[in-house]
Amino acid sequence: MTTLIDRIRSGDVRSIARAATTIENRRPEAEKLLTRLFPFTGGAVTIGITGPPGAGKSTLVAQLVTTLRAENRNIGVLAVDPTSPYTGGAILGDRIRMQEHYGDPNVFIRSMASRGRLGGLASATMDLVLLLDAGGMDTIVIETVGVGQDEVDIARLADVTVLVLVPGMGDDVQAIKAGIMEIADVYVINKADLPGAGRLQSEIEAQLSLAHRTDGWVPPIVQCVASEGKGTADILTAVRSFRASCSRQDRVLENWALRLREMFRERLTERIGVTELHAAAEEVASRRRDPYSIVNEWLERH
């Protein structure tokens, strides 16, 4: 494994891809690999790109990669795609849109299947961020699957969350405001050459006038036309302004607290077999036992 660690740290694409498959498939050696890599992480900046389906997130990510590569950055892209109902894998729409970057050795692109997980991310996304960080990527862009009101996991992972919206959403902005509208550090109005861009900006501004963030940041609104590369530099300027204005350490601490709680919950769930879980559910449903005693028993045992 030492050889594999060295290859990953040197940025070897094949080794990183192999390790990514190991992690996504939850093979037994995955945890040991991540444990060895963890001391070499913490240097990358993670940018989350989220928004409803059809907002042009993939096209925008491709343009961001182009702009970042012009700055000689090493880029990792994690694109979470819907799960194929036939293979269980990712429907690789993002790879089609990012073909121009596949020949670049300084850009690593990985499509991940959501595998039915809610929240807009795949379950292994955080682990792959650590892998790419250890592999020398200084900027990691995470594109979520098309999300709705409650899919806000990206805010718990990314250093900066960019919410992409498009003109013509109308009342949809009101419908989703209680969810992803509240997690954005930067708002992007894509396809700003279409009618309604001004109205959408006014709706976002109205929403922001009612919001009060604890960090004092007022999210900027950037208009762009991703298909033509217009506005991409302005988005990166807004991202960097947020990072300069707000403490990254506070967000990192908060995100890791949430992540540790999630990991603890996942581990406990894995240790309770399906048979035992169903037997306990039957006891609770028939009122032979209460759920609180059962859960406390599991905690004491594990």
C-alpha positions in Angstrom: 0.0 0.0 0.0 3.0 2.3 0.6 3.7 2.3 -3.1 0.0 3.2 -3.9 0.1 6.1 -1.4 3.3 7.5 -3.0 1.7 7.3 -6.4 -1.4 9.0 -5.3 0.5 11.8 -3.6 2.6 12.3 -6.8 -0.7 12.9 -8.7 -0.6 9.6 -10.7 -4.0 9.6 -12.4 -4.3 5.8 -12.7 -3.6 5.3 -9.1 -6.1 8.0 -8.0 -8.7 6.4 -10.3 -8.0 3.0 -8.9 -8.2 4.3 -5.3 -11.5 6.1 -6.1 -13.1 2.8 -7.3 -11.9 1.1 -4.1 -13.5 3.8 -2.0 -16.8 4.0 -4.0 -17.3 0.3 -3.8 -16.5 0.3 0.0 -13.9 -2.4 -0.3 -12.3 -3.5 3.0 -9.0 -1.8 2.2 -10.7 1.6 1.5 -10.7 2.8 5.1 -7.0 1.9 5.7 -6.1 3.8 2.5 -8.0 6.9 3.6 -6.4 6.7 7.1 -3.0 6.7 5.5 -3.9 9.6 3.2 -5.6 11.8 5.7 -2.5 13.5 7.1 -1.7 14.8 3.6 -5.1 16.5 3.2 -6.5 20.0 4.1 -4.8 22.0 1.4 -7.5 22.0 -1.4 -10.3 24.4 -1.8 -13.7 22.8 -2.4 -16.3 24.6 -4.5 -19.8 23.2 -4.5 -21.9 23.8 -7.6 -25.6 23.1 -7.0 -29.0 24.0 -8.3 -32.2 22.5 -9.9 -32.1 20.3 -13.0 -31.5 22.1 -16.2 -29.7 25.1 -14.7 -26.6 24.4 -16.7 -24.3 23.3 -13.9 -22.2 20.9 -16.0 -21.6 23.5 -18.6 -20.7 26.0 -15.9 -18.3 23.6 -14.3 -16.5 22.9 -17.6 -16.0 26.7 -18.0 -14.7 27.1 -14.5 -12.2 24.3 -15.1 -11.0 26.2 -18.3 -10.6 29.4 -16.3 -8.8 27.7 -13.4 -6.5 25.8 -15.8 -5.5 29.1 -17.3 -4.2 29.9 -13.8 -2.2 26.7 -13.8 -4.4 25.1 -11.1 -4.6 21.3 -10.6 -8.3 20.5 -10.7 -10.4 17.7 -9.4 -14.1 17.4 -10.5 -16.6 15.2 -8.8 -19.8 15.1 -10.7 -22.7 13.4 -9.0 -25.1 12.0 -11.6 -28.5 10.3 -11.3 -28.3 6.5 -10.9 -29.0 4.4 -13.9 -32.0 2.1 -13.3 -30.3 -0.6 -15.3 -26.7 -0.8 -14.1 -26.9 1.1 -10.8 -24.0 3.3 -12.1 -23.9 7.0 -13.1 -25.7 8.3 -16.1 -22.6 10.0 -17.5 -24.0 13.3 -18.8 -21.3 15.3 -17.2 -18.5 13.4 -19.0 -20.1 14.3 -22.4 -20.0 18.0 -21.4 -16.5 18.0 -20.1 -14.8 16.0 -22.9 -12.4 18.9 -23.7 -10.7 18.4 -20.4 -10.2 14.7 -20.4 -6.9 14.9 -22.1 -5.5 17.3 -19.6 -3.3 15.4 -17.0 -3.9 18.2 -14.5 -7.7 17.7 -14.5 -9.2 14.6 -12.8 -12.9 14.1 -13.5 -15.0 11.5 -11.8 -18.7 10.8 -12.3 -20.4 9.3 -9.3 -23.8 7.6 -9.1 -26.1 9.0 -6.4 -27.3 5.4 -5.9 -30.6 6.7 -4.5 -29.0 8.9 -1.8 -30.9 12.1 -1.1 -29.1 15.4 -0.5 -27.6 15.8 -4.0 -24.4 13.9 -3.2 -23.2 10.3 -3.3 -22.3 8.7 -0.1 -18.6 8.5 -0.9 -18.2 12.1 -2.0 -16.5 13.3 1.2 -14.0 10.4 1.0 -13.2 11.2 -2.7 -12.6 14.8 -1.8 -10.0 13.6 0.7 -8.4 11.4 -2.0 -8.1 14.2 -4.5 -6.8 16.6 -1.9 -4.1 14.1 -1.0 -3.5 13.6 -4.7 -2.3 17.2 -5.1 -5.5 18.8 -6.4 -5.5 22.4 -5.2 -9.1 23.1 -6.3 -11.9 20.5 -6.2 -15.2 21.3 -7.8 -18.2 19.2 -6.7 -21.3 19.3 -8.9 -24.4 17.9 -7.3 -27.2 16.0 -9.0 -30.1 18.3 -9.8 -31.6 19.3 -6.5 -34.8 20.6 -4.9 -35.7 22.2 -1.7 -34.2 19.9 0.9 -31.0 18.6 -0.8 -28.5 20.8 1.0 -25.7 18.3 1.8 -23.2 20.2 -0.4 -23.1 23.1 2.2 -21.8 20.6 4.8 -18.9 19.7 2.5 -17.8 22.6 0.4 -15.8 25.6 1.4 -17.9 27.7 -0.9 -21.4 26.8 -2.1 -22.5 28.3 -5.5 -26.2 28.1 -6.3 -27.0 28.1 -10.0 -30.4 29.4 -11.1 -31.9 30.3 -14.5 -34.4 32.8 -15.8 -38.0 31.6 -16.2 -38.2 29.8 -12.8 -40.8 32.3 -11.6 -42.5 31.1 -8.5 -40.0 28.2 -8.2 -37.7 30.6 -6.4 -40.3 31.0 -3.7 -40.9 27.3 -3.6 -37.3 26.4 -2.9 -36.3 29.4 -0.8 -36.6 27.4 2.5 -34.0 24.9 1.3 -31.1 25.5 -1.1 -31.8 29.3 -1.4 -30.5 29.5 2.2 -27.2 27.7 1.8 -25.7 29.7 -1.1 -22.5 31.8 -0.6 -22.7 32.9 -4.2 -25.7 33.1 -6.5 -25.3 32.6 -10.2 -27.9 33.4 -12.8 -26.9 31.3 -15.7 -28.4 31.8 -19.2 -28.6 35.5 -18.4 -29.1 36.3 -22.0 -32.6 34.9 -21.7 -35.7 37.1 -20.9 -36.4 37.2 -17.2 -32.8 37.5 -15.9 -33.5 40.9 -14.3 -36.7 39.6 -12.7 -34.9 36.6 -11.2 -32.1 38.9 -9.8 -34.8 41.1 -8.2 -36.4 38.0 -6.6 -33.1 36.8 -5.2 -32.3 40.3 -3.9 -35.7 40.3 -2.2 -35.0 37.0 -0.6 -31.6 38.2 0.6 -33.1 41.3 2.2 -35.0 39.1 4.6 -32.1 36.8 5.4 -29.6 37.4 8.2 -26.5 35.2 8.1 -24.5 34.8 11.3 -21.2 35.4 9.5 -22.4 38.7 8.1 -21.7 37.7 4.5 -24.1 39.1 1.9 -24.0 36.6 -1.1 -23.3 38.3 -4.4 -25.4 37.6 -7.5 -23.4 37.0 -10.6 -25.0 36.8 -14.1 -23.3 34.6 -16.7 -23.8 32.7 -19.9 -21.9 29.5 -19.3 -22.3 28.2 -22.8 -20.3 31.1 -24.1 -17.9 31.4 -21.2 -19.2 34.8 -20.1 -19.1 35.7 -16.5 -16.9 32.7 -15.3 -14.1 35.0 -14.1 -16.7 37.0 -12.1 -17.9 33.9 -10.4 -14.4 33.0 -9.3 -13.9 36.5 -8.0 -17.0 36.2 -5.9 -15.9 32.8 -4.6 -12.5 34.2 -3.6 -14.1 37.3 -2.0 -16.2 35.0 0.2 -13.2 33.0 1.3 -11.3 36.1 2.1 -14.1 37.6 4.1 -15.2 34.6 6.1 -13.3 32.2 8.3 -12.7 28.9 6.6 -11.7 27.3 9.9 -15.2 27.9 11.4 -16.8 26.2 8.4 -14.4 23.3 8.5 -15.0 22.7 12.2 -18.8 22.8 11.7 -18.6 20.5 8.7 -16.4 17.9 10.4 -18.7 17.9 13.4 -21.6 17.0 11.2 -19.5 14.5 9.2 -18.3 12.7 12.4 -21.9 12.4 13.6 -22.9 11.0 10.3 -20.0 8.5 10.3 -20.9 7.4 13.8 -24.5 6.8 12.8 -23.5 4.9 9.7 -21.2 2.6 11.7 -23.8 1.8 14.3 -26.3 1.1 11.6 -23.9 -1.3 9.8 -23.3 -3.2 13.0 -26.9 -4.0 13.5 -27.9 -6.7 11.0 -31.0 -6.6 8.9 -32.5 -9.6 10.7 -32.0 -8.0 14.1 -33.4 -4.7 12.9 -36.5 -6.3 11.5 -37.0 -8.3 14.7 -36.7 -5.2 16.8 -39.2 -3.4 14.5 -41.7 -6.2 15.0 -41.3 -6.0 18.8 -41.9 -2.2 18.7 -44.8 -2.5 16.2 -46.5 -5.1 18.5 -45.8 -2.9 21.5 -43.9 -5.7 23.2 -41.0 -3.3 23.7 -40.4 0.4 23.4 -38.0 1.8 20.8 -36.0 3.9 23.4 -34.9 0.8 25.3 -33.9 -1.0 22.2 -31.7 1.9 20.9 -30.1 2.3 24.3 -29.4 -1.4 24.4 -27.7 -1.1 21.0 -25.6 1.8 22.1 -24.4 0.0 25.2 -23.6 -3.1 23.2 -21.7 -1.3 20.4 
